[in-house]
Amino acid sequence: MAKVLVSAVLPGPALDRLRLHHEVEVGADPTGLGREGLIARIEGASAVITRVSDRVDEAVLDRAPALRIVANCAVGVDNVDLAACRRRGIVVTNTPDVLTDATADFTFALLLAACRRVAEGDRLVRAGGWRGFSLTEMLGVRATGASLGIVGLGRIGRAVAQRARGFSMRVRYTQRRPADEAVERAADAAYVSLDVLLAESEIVCLCCPLNDSTRNLISRERLAQMRRGAVLINTARGGCVDSLAVAEALQSGQLAAAGFDVYPHEPAVDPALLACENAVLTPHIGSADRPTREGMASLSVESVIDVLAGRAPRHPVP
Ligand code: DGY
């Protein structure tokens, strides 16, 4: 039996399965061990199951010379130093596919909530500020038929495009290179440059991974390139956006609304963003429906069992 460190309790039966094979240590806080907690607990571990907010860097890896796998219970792996793991022969795995629909559903939930001022209306009613039906108040942005720009036509971007069809949206996308024709056809989405996408889309959704080419992608300059009154949705990573610049754009009306599920320094949220009534802000719950989270847990556990048994895992990160 090898020692497996799990950053935080996992939903569903996955941990019980893991305990049949290995000695399992689980962090007590449901929000996870974080980098410092990993450093304190990882010694002697052959495997670790991490979450998006557990930074796995050289300092963590130095404490775990026997480590064979980092199973990140997420599709994004920007929290893991992949190059350092590669140098040490440590396998990194993630949990794609299983969370695609949940995240695309949630992207649409945020999109509609931002366009139609759902959270703001909820706050108004709860605060007792609603004075009755009005033809002129709380007017929002029309989602049906809008032009939608998707940044990153990966699995989640494609699932967002598929949902957009139900709202008769015109979908365009951008990423480093155009997708295969078959992918474009299935998504019913046309490739454009980022400049064109920002200048022409009424709604922009970020569905890209965080890497050197997407860090701070939506900067003050990029926001200025967007259509006045556009809506910005981010279910990707907080680091893709300059949140202070977004807050300014929300206040000036350059953006009509925004929907954010992710932030650069979670759980901290920029106070300037918190002050914006026209921002819908959720706590990184894009993949948080029960079957999805249980599926992510079970994939992570399977990866650990496979790698420690000398088998190739289902989702190695290259
Ligand atoms: C991911 O998987 O990368 C999400 O951010 C958490 O589900």
Boltz pocket constraint, residues with backbone or C-beta under 6 A from the ligand:
constraints:
  - pocket:
      binder: B
      contacts: [[A, 52], [A, 73], [A, 74], [A, 75], [A, 76], [A, 77], [A, 95], [A, 99], [A, 235], [A, 236], [A, 284], [A, 286], [A, 287]]
      max_distance: 6.0
